[in-house]
Structure formats: C-alpha cells, structure tokens
Amino acid sequence: MEKIVWVKSNMRTIGAKEDDGLATVNKYLEEGWKVKHISACAMGDSVVLGQAYVVIEKEDN
C-alpha cells in the first residue's frame, strides 16, 4: 500500500505553530511505513518557502 503526504514550509509564520505535514509523516514512520520517494520544490519566487511530497509505503501482510 502507498500513501502520499504533502509537506510545506511554514517559515512565513515564524513563531506560530502550523501543521506542516511532518508530524503525519513521522506518525507513519513510527508505525513501520517506509519512505519510497521524496520530491521537493520552491514555492513561487521565494528562497525560503518550499513544498514537498513524500511517498510512503507499507507491505501488505
């Protein structure tokens, strides 16, 4: 089984806790999922903002 999780930079809101998607990725990794692929890119013309998607997989038993 595969899942895709979007992760985005939240540098724009320094000091504010915003869901960036990393907690979701970490939760799956703790449950035994493995990272299959990561792709990342900048957001617009910004040099500090970015987004990525992480493809995770878990073998069906």
LINRAMO-V260545 format. One line per field, one symbol per residue. burial: I if it has 9 or more other C-alpha atoms within 8 Angstrom, else O. Layout:
burial=???
This chain:
burial=OOOOIIIIIIOOOOOOOOOIIOOOIOOIIOOOIOIOOIOOOIOOOOOOIIIIIIIIIIOOO
